Amino acid sequence: MVFDDGRRALMFYDRADADTASQVVELDDDEGDWVAELLHSRSLADRLAVVERRLAELTGKCS
């Protein structure tokens, strides 16, 4: 989970109570990126490349 303030956490739920997290593990930025890559999310490098391309489009510096 990514909170509104940018904190990241893994949340584990008990089968007996699927509405309440039984454990919460806070992650720092590097850990969050590592877990995202493990879950087959786009890597930080891919996300940065998208941001750089979009910025180039917005500033008219596309190649």
MMTF fields as JSON, N, C-alpha, C and O atoms, coordinates in Angstrom:
{
  "mmtfVersion": "1.0.0",
  "mmtfProducer": "UNKNOWN",
  "numBonds": 251,
  "numAtoms": 252,
  "numGroups": 63,
  "numChains": 1,
  "numModels": 1,
  "chainsPerModel": [1],
  "groupsPerChain": [63],
  "chainIdList": ["A"],
  "bondAtomList": [4, 2, 8, 6, 12, 10, 16, 14, 20, 18, 24, 22, 28, 26, 32, 30, 36, 34, 40, 38, 44, 42, 48, 46, 52, 50, 56, 54, 60, 58, 64, 62, 68, 66, 72, 70, 76, 74, 80, 78, 84, 82, 88, 86, 92, 90, 96, 94, 100, 98, 104, 102, 108, 106, 112, 110, 116, 114, 120, 118, 124, 122, 128, 126, 132, 130, 136, 134, 140, 138, 144, 142, 148, 146, 152, 150, 156, 154, 160, 158, 164, 162, 168, 166, 172, 170, 176, 174, 180, 178, 184, 182, 188, 186, 192, 190, 196, 194, 200, 198, 204, 202, 208, 206, 212, 210, 216, 214, 220, 218, 224, 222, 228, 226, 232, 230, 236, 234, 240, 238, 244, 242, 248, 246],
  "bondOrderList": [1, 1, 1, 1, 1, 1, 1, 1, 1, 1, 1, 1, 1, 1, 1, 1, 1, 1, 1, 1, 1, 1, 1, 1, 1, 1, 1, 1, 1, 1, 1, 1, 1, 1, 1, 1, 1, 1, 1, 1, 1, 1, 1, 1, 1, 1, 1, 1, 1, 1, 1, 1, 1, 1, 1, 1, 1, 1, 1, 1, 1, 1],
  "groupList": [{"groupName": "MET", "atomNameList": ["N", "CA", "C", "O"], "elementList": ["N", "C", "C", "O"], "formalChargeList": [0, 0, 0, 0], "bondAtomList": [1, 0, 2, 1, 3, 2], "bondOrderList": [1, 1, 2], "singleLetterCode": "M", "chemCompType": "L-PEPTIDE LINKING"}, {"groupName": "VAL", "atomNameList": ["N", "CA", "C", "O"], "elementList": ["N", "C", "C", "O"], "formalChargeList": [0, 0, 0, 0], "bondAtomList": [1, 0, 2, 1, 3, 2], "bondOrderList": [1, 1, 2], "singleLetterCode": "V", "chemCompType": "L-PEPTIDE LINKING"}, {"groupName": "PHE", "atomNameList": ["N", "CA", "C", "O"], "elementList": ["N", "C", "C", "O"], "formalChargeList": [0, 0, 0, 0], "bondAtomList": [1, 0, 2, 1, 3, 2], "bondOrderList": [1, 1, 2], "singleLetterCode": "F", "chemCompType": "L-PEPTIDE LINKING"}, {"groupName": "ASP", "atomNameList": ["N", "CA", "C", "O"], "elementList": ["N", "C", "C", "O"], "formalChargeList": [0, 0, 0, 0], "bondAtomList": [1, 0, 2, 1, 3, 2], "bondOrderList": [1, 1, 2], "singleLetterCode": "D", "chemCompType": "L-PEPTIDE LINKING"}, {"groupName": "GLY", "atomNameList": ["N", "CA", "C", "O"], "elementList": ["N", "C", "C", "O"], "formalChargeList": [0, 0, 0, 0], "bondAtomList": [1, 0, 2, 1, 3, 2], "bondOrderList": [1, 1, 2], "singleLetterCode": "G", "chemCompType": "PEPTIDE LINKING"}, {"groupName": "ARG", "atomNameList": ["N", "CA", "C", "O"], "elementList": ["N", "C", "C", "O"], "formalChargeList": [0, 0, 0, 0], "bondAtomList": [1, 0, 2, 1, 3, 2], "bondOrderList": [1, 1, 2], "singleLetterCode": "R", "chemCompType": "L-PEPTIDE LINKING"}, {"groupName": "ALA", "atomNameList": ["N", "CA", "C", "O"], "elementList": ["N", "C", "C", "O"], "formalChargeList": [0, 0, 0, 0], "bondAtomList": [1, 0, 2, 1, 3, 2], "bondOrderList": [1, 1, 2], "singleLetterCode": "A", "chemCompType": "L-PEPTIDE LINKING"}, {"groupName": "LEU", "atomNameList": ["N", "CA", "C", "O"], "elementList": ["N", "C", "C", "O"], "formalChargeList": [0, 0, 0, 0], "bondAtomList": [1, 0, 2, 1, 3, 2], "bondOrderList": [1, 1, 2], "singleLetterCode": "L", "chemCompType": "L-PEPTIDE LINKING"}, {"groupName": "TYR", "atomNameList": ["N", "CA", "C", "O"], "elementList": ["N", "C", "C", "O"], "formalChargeList": [0, 0, 0, 0], "bondAtomList": [1, 0, 2, 1, 3, 2], "bondOrderList": [1, 1, 2], "singleLetterCode": "Y", "chemCompType": "L-PEPTIDE LINKING"}, {"groupName": "THR", "atomNameList": ["N", "CA", "C", "O"], "elementList": ["N", "C", "C", "O"], "formalChargeList": [0, 0, 0, 0], "bondAtomList": [1, 0, 2, 1, 3, 2], "bondOrderList": [1, 1, 2], "singleLetterCode": "T", "chemCompType": "L-PEPTIDE LINKING"}, {"groupName": "SER", "atomNameList": ["N", "CA", "C", "O"], "elementList": ["N", "C", "C", "O"], "formalChargeList": [0, 0, 0, 0], "bondAtomList": [1, 0, 2, 1, 3, 2], "bondOrderList": [1, 1, 2], "singleLetterCode": "S", "chemCompType": "L-PEPTIDE LINKING"}, {"groupName": "GLN", "atomNameList": ["N", "CA", "C", "O"], "elementList": ["N", "C", "C", "O"], "formalChargeList": [0, 0, 0, 0], "bondAtomList": [1, 0, 2, 1, 3, 2], "bondOrderList": [1, 1, 2], "singleLetterCode": "Q", "chemCompType": "L-PEPTIDE LINKING"}, {"groupName": "GLU", "atomNameList": ["N", "CA", "C", "O"], "elementList": ["N", "C", "C", "O"], "formalChargeList": [0, 0, 0, 0], "bondAtomList": [1, 0, 2, 1, 3, 2], "bondOrderList": [1, 1, 2], "singleLetterCode": "E", "chemCompType": "L-PEPTIDE LINKING"}, {"groupName": "TRP", "atomNameList": ["N", "CA", "C", "O"], "elementList": ["N", "C", "C", "O"], "formalChargeList": [0, 0, 0, 0], "bondAtomList": [1, 0, 2, 1, 3, 2], "bondOrderList": [1, 1, 2], "singleLetterCode": "W", "chemCompType": "L-PEPTIDE LINKING"}, {"groupName": "HIS", "atomNameList": ["N", "CA", "C", "O"], "elementList": ["N", "C", "C", "O"], "formalChargeList": [0, 0, 0, 0], "bondAtomList": [1, 0, 2, 1, 3, 2], "bondOrderList": [1, 1, 2], "singleLetterCode": "H", "chemCompType": "L-PEPTIDE LINKING"}, {"groupName": "LYS", "atomNameList": ["N", "CA", "C", "O"], "elementList": ["N", "C", "C", "O"], "formalChargeList": [0, 0, 0, 0], "bondAtomList": [1, 0, 2, 1, 3, 2], "bondOrderList": [1, 1, 2], "singleLetterCode": "K", "chemCompType": "L-PEPTIDE LINKING"}, {"groupName": "CYS", "atomNameList": ["N", "CA", "C", "O"], "elementList": ["N", "C", "C", "O"], "formalChargeList": [0, 0, 0, 0], "bondAtomList": [1, 0, 2, 1, 3, 2], "bondOrderList": [1, 1, 2], "singleLetterCode": "C", "chemCompType": "L-PEPTIDE LINKING"}],
  "groupTypeList": [0, 1, 2, 3, 3, 4, 5, 5, 6, 7, 0, 2, 8, 3, 5, 6, 3, 6, 3, 9, 6, 10, 11, 1, 1, 12, 7, 3, 3, 3, 12, 4, 3, 13, 1, 6, 12, 7, 7, 14, 10, 5, 10, 7, 6, 3, 5, 7, 6, 1, 1, 12, 5, 5, 7, 6, 12, 7, 9, 4, 15, 16, 10],
  "groupIdList": [1, 2, 3, 4, 5, 6, 7, 8, 9, 10, 11, 12, 13, 14, 15, 16, 17, 18, 19, 20, 21, 22, 23, 24, 25, 26, 27, 28, 29, 30, 31, 32, 33, 34, 35, 36, 37, 38, 39, 40, 41, 42, 43, 44, 45, 46, 47, 48, 49, 50, 51, 52, 53, 54, 55, 56, 57, 58, 59, 60, 61, 62, 63],
  "secStructList": [7, 5, 7, 6, 6, 1, 7, 3, 3, 3, 3, 3, 3, 3, 6, 6, 3, 3, 3, 3, 3, 3, 3, 3, 3, 3, 3, 7, 2, 2, 2, 2, 2, 2, 2, 2, 2, 2, 6, 6, 7, 7, 7, 2, 2, 2, 2, 2, 2, 2, 2, 2, 2, 2, 2, 2, 2, 2, 2, 6, 7, 7, 7],
  "xCoordList": [0.837, 0.0, 0.885, 1.917, 0.473, 1.143, 0.158, -0.946, 0.568, -0.284, -0.229, 0.672, -1.183, -1.234, 0.035, 0.409, 0.699, 1.916, 3.176, 4.284, 3.01, 4.134, 4.732, 5.547, 4.335, 4.841, 4.355, 3.291, 5.138, 4.779, 4.776, 5.559, 3.894, 3.815, 3.261, 2.476, 3.698, 3.091, 2.087, 2.391, 0.909, -0.117, -0.54, -0.789, -0.618, -0.999, -2.328, -2.562, -3.188, -4.536, -4.742, -4.254, -5.459, -5.804, -7.035, -7.957, -7.051, -8.203, -9.486, -10.572, -9.369, -10.542, -11.145, -12.339, -10.322, -10.805, -10.131, -9.098, -10.722, -10.126, -10.228, -9.687, -10.901, -11.064, -10.042, -9.944, -9.288, -8.345, -6.961, -6.78, -5.981, -4.604, -4.098, -4.186, -3.571, -3.025, -1.583, -1.104, -0.883, 0.486, 0.699, 0.161, 1.482, 1.852, 3.361, 3.915, 4.025, 5.478, 5.761, 5.511, 6.287, 6.631, 7.872, 8.797, 7.886, 9.005, 9.601, 8.88, 10.937, 11.528, 11.402, 10.92, 11.823, 11.645, 12.311, 11.714, 13.549, 14.264, 13.551, 13.411, 13.108, 12.384, 11.088, 10.721, 10.392, 9.15, 9.386, 8.616, 10.458, 10.79, 11.168, 10.789, 11.905, 12.325, 11.106, 11.011, 10.178, 8.966, 8.142, 7.607, 8.035, 7.288, 7.9, 7.175, 9.226, 9.876, 9.615, 9.405, 9.629, 9.331, 7.912, 7.649, 7.019, 5.617, 5.363, 4.215, 6.427, 6.368, 5.764, 5.137, 5.952, 5.569, 6.677, 7.757, 6.412, 7.474, 8.576, 8.309, 9.798, 10.942, 11.045, 10.434, 11.822, 12.044, 12.646, 12.265, 13.569, 14.192, 13.149, 13.184, 12.225, 11.162, 10.241, 9.853, 9.886, 9.006, 9.69, 9.051, 10.985, 11.736, 11.81, 11.685, 12.008, 12.065, 10.745, 10.74, 9.629, 8.312, 8.173, 7.686, 8.592, 8.522, 9.404, 9.002, 10.607, 11.518, 10.94, 11.034, 10.339, 9.712, 8.562, 8.424, 7.74, 6.592, 7.053, 6.471, 8.112, 8.66, 9.192, 8.987, 9.869, 10.368, 9.213, 9.311, 8.128, 6.947, 6.375, 6.034, 6.272, 5.676, 6.539, 6.016, 7.848, 8.752, 9.128, 9.851, 8.624, 8.931, 10.319, 10.811, 10.968, 12.338, 12.364, 13.3, 11.338, 11.287, 12.276, 12.516, 12.842, 13.786, 13.112, 13.735],
  "yCoordList": [-1.158, 0.0, 1.224, 1.26, 2.237, 3.529, 4.512, 4.711, 5.12, 6.07, 7.437, 7.704, 8.301, 9.647, 10.448, 11.287, 10.199, 10.949, 10.327, 10.789, 9.262, 8.646, 7.429, 6.72, 7.178, 5.987, 4.745, 4.748, 3.69, 2.425, 1.327, 1.355, 0.362, -0.734, -1.977, -1.908, -3.112, -4.389, -4.691, -4.542, -5.108, -5.412, -6.858, -7.322, -7.562, -8.969, -9.117, -8.518, -9.926, -10.11, -11.554, -12.479, -11.732, -13.045, -13.557, -12.79, -14.821, -15.401, -15.256, -15.148, -15.252, -15.153, -13.745, -13.581, -12.726, -11.341, -10.608, -9.962, -10.718, -10.152, -8.628, -8.023, -8.008, -6.557, -5.816, -4.592, -6.544, -5.909, -6.51, -7.727, -5.624, -6.104, -6.693, -6.056, -7.903, -8.529, -8.1, -8.121, -7.706, -7.203, -6.136, -6.22, -5.139, -4.074, -3.91, -3.713, -3.992, -3.826, -2.555, -2.498, -1.536, -0.277, -0.492, -1.202, 0.122, -0.008, 1.362, 2.358, 1.413, 2.663, 2.695, 1.731, 3.777, 3.918, 2.799, 2.251, 2.455, 1.394, 0.054, -0.695, -0.243, -1.496, -1.526, -2.561, -0.4, -0.324, -0.574, -1.286, 0.014, -0.203, -1.66, -2.237, -2.252, -3.645, -4.567, -5.468, -4.342, -5.168, -4.978, -5.948, -3.748, -3.486, -4.262, -4.829, -4.29, -5.042, -6.537, -7.232, -7.029, -8.441, -8.797, -9.909, -7.85, -8.077, -7.749, -7.659, -7.573, -7.321, -5.975, -5.814, -5.032, -3.672, -3.086, -3.665, -1.964, -1.338, -0.891, -0.411, -1.046, -0.679, 0.837, 1.585, 1.265, 2.694, 3.319, 4.427, 2.636, 3.161, 3.354, 4.353, 2.401, 2.537, 3.698, 4.453, 3.845, 4.947, 6.284, 7.237, 6.369, 7.601, 7.936, 9.102, 6.941, 7.166, 7.738, 8.62, 7.243, 7.762, 9.222, 10.044, 9.546, 10.929, 11.829, 12.936, 11.36, 12.162, 12.397, 13.505, 11.358, 11.528, 12.525, 13.382, 12.409, 13.309, 14.742, 15.665, 14.939, 16.271, 16.847, 18.026, 16.025, 16.476, 16.879, 17.877, 16.123, 16.464, 17.808, 18.65, 18.007, 19.234, 20.465, 21.566, 20.283, 21.422, 21.607, 22.54, 20.696, 20.804, 20.363, 20.732, 19.593, 19.13, 17.675, 16.942, 17.26, 15.862, 15.688, 16.601, 14.49, 14.223, 13.411, 13.083],
  "zCoordList": [0.0, 0.0, 0.0, 0.67, -0.762, -0.733, -0.104, -0.612, 1.002, 1.709, 1.041, 0.246, 1.357, 0.785, 1.036, 0.216, 2.155, 2.475, 1.875, 2.147, 1.044, 0.355, 1.046, 0.455, 2.3, 2.984, 2.261, 1.642, 2.344, 1.706, 2.748, 3.698, 2.568, 3.535, 2.86, 1.914, 3.38, 3.032, 4.135, 5.318, 3.748, 4.737, 4.565, 3.452, 5.681, 5.674, 6.394, 7.444, 5.803, 6.345, 6.762, 6.113, 7.837, 8.358, 7.607, 7.328, 7.288, 6.592, 7.404, 6.835, 8.717, 9.578, 9.571, 9.824, 9.28, 9.265, 8.111, 8.287, 6.947, 5.735, 5.664, 4.739, 6.609, 6.594, 7.455, 7.381, 8.264, 9.18, 8.976, 9.019, 8.753, 8.578, 9.885, 10.935, 9.821, 11.023, 11.256, 12.39, 10.183, 10.289, 9.235, 8.131, 9.581, 8.651, 8.731, 9.812, 7.578, 7.52, 6.72, 5.516, 7.404, 6.741, 5.869, 6.265, 4.684, 3.752, 3.47, 3.412, 3.293, 2.829, 1.302, 0.709, 0.665, -0.782, -1.571, -2.498, -1.206, -1.924, -1.767, -2.734, -0.563, -0.338, -1.125, -1.682, -1.176, -1.942, -3.42, -4.066, -3.961, -5.376, -5.619, -6.638, -4.7, -4.837, -4.844, -5.678, -3.92, -3.867, -5.141, -5.678, -5.629, -6.863, -8.029, -8.846, -8.108, -9.181, -9.037, -10.031, -7.805, -7.579, -8.014, -8.47, -7.867, -8.237, -9.707, -10.142, -10.454, -11.893, -12.241, -13.289, -11.374, -11.681, -12.559, -12.671, -13.163, -13.943, -13.005, -11.903, -13.436, -12.612, -12.486, -13.248, -11.518, -11.316, -12.574, -12.949, -13.222, -14.44, -15.545, -16.262, -15.682, -16.689, -16.369, -17.26, -15.094, -14.701, -14.926, -15.37, -14.624, -14.83, -16.318, -16.693, -17.16, -18.612, -19.118, -19.977, -18.593, -18.995, -18.582, -19.359, -17.378, -16.894, -17.746, -18.106, -18.07, -18.897, -20.293, -20.822, -20.896, -22.217, -22.152, -23.024, -21.115, -20.979, -20.786, -21.356, -19.972, -19.761, -21.068, -21.357, -21.853, -23.153, -24.063, -24.777, -24.047, -24.855, -24.405, -25.236, -23.104, -22.574, -22.834, -23.006, -22.863, -23.077, -24.543, -24.891, -25.417, -26.841, -27.21, -28.276, -26.376, -26.626, -27.053, -26.735, -27.772, -28.247, -29.385, -30.175, -29.447, -30.549, -31.623, -32.632]
}
